[in-house]
Amino acid sequence: MVEFEATGLPLEQLQAQLYLRIRAGPRAEASGSSRATPERMAALAHGQQIAGDHVAHMGNPARDPRYTLHRFSHVLERFGITWRARGVTAHATAS
């Protein structure tokens, strides 16, 4: 997340104080998905509230990391959070 000033957007486009930086690319620019919208910020704030902190475990710590990543992918697909459905991808790291 970055402050509005760090986005480089003109002041008249100010919609929030914090913005989610979305990695830009040719597809993102074409679809307009490189913008951090108030809806995306609300989703991020909700996720942060649920997670507790940035090192919170996503699944059962007793499970194998491969199982956790498989479940992560399954949950995202179940709720339509895929490149095909929404033009976004999610990334997780196994530790």
N, C-alpha and C positions, 0 to 999 in steps of 0.2 A: 504494500500500500504506500502511496506517496501523497504528499500534500498537493493541493491544486496548483500551486506555483511551479512545482516540478514537472507538471504535465506539458507545459509549453503552450497550453490552450489560451486563446484570447479571453480576457476577463468577462466578456458578455456570455461566454459559455459556462460560467461557473454554476454548478448545480449542487456541489457538495464540497466539504473541506478535504476529505480523503478520497482517493481514487485507487482503484485496483489496476495495476499495470498488466495489460494483456499483451502477450508477445505478438508483434505485428508480423505480417507476411503477406505474400500476394493474395492468398485466399482470404485472409482476415480483412485486408483493405477492400477487396471486392465486395465482401458481404457486409462490411460495416461493423464486424464483430470486434474490431480492435479498440472500441470505445468502452470506457468504464462507465457504465450507466448507474443511476440510482438503484435500479432493480438488482444489478449485480452486487453493488455495495451492500444492499440489504441482505442478500443471500450470504455474502461473506461474513457480515456481522452475526447473522444467525448461526452460521457454522462455527465461528469463533466462540460464541456463547455456549454451544453444545460441547465443543471439544475441551474446553477448560484451559488448556495451554497448548503451545506449539509442539510439544513432544508427547501429547496424549496418544495412546494406542488406539488404532481403529478397530481392532478385533479382539479376539480372545488371545491374550499373551501366551497361553499354553499351547496354542496351535502353531503349526509349521508356517513359516513366512510365505511359502508358495500357496498354501491354502488361503491365507489372509488376502494375498493379492488376487487370487481367483475369486474370492467372495467380493472383494472391492469391485472388480470388473463386472461381476454378475449384478450387484446392487445398482451400479451406474446404468447398466443396460436395462434393467428392470424398470427404472424410473425415467428412461429415455434420455439419459445424459451420455450421448454418443456423438461422434463426428457426423454420422449420417442423419441423425434426428435433429441435432441442435447446432452443428458446426463447431463443437468444442471437444477437446480431449482432456482427460484427467490423468494426472501422473501421481504415482505413489512410490515410495522407496521402502525397501525392506531393510530392517536393521537387525 
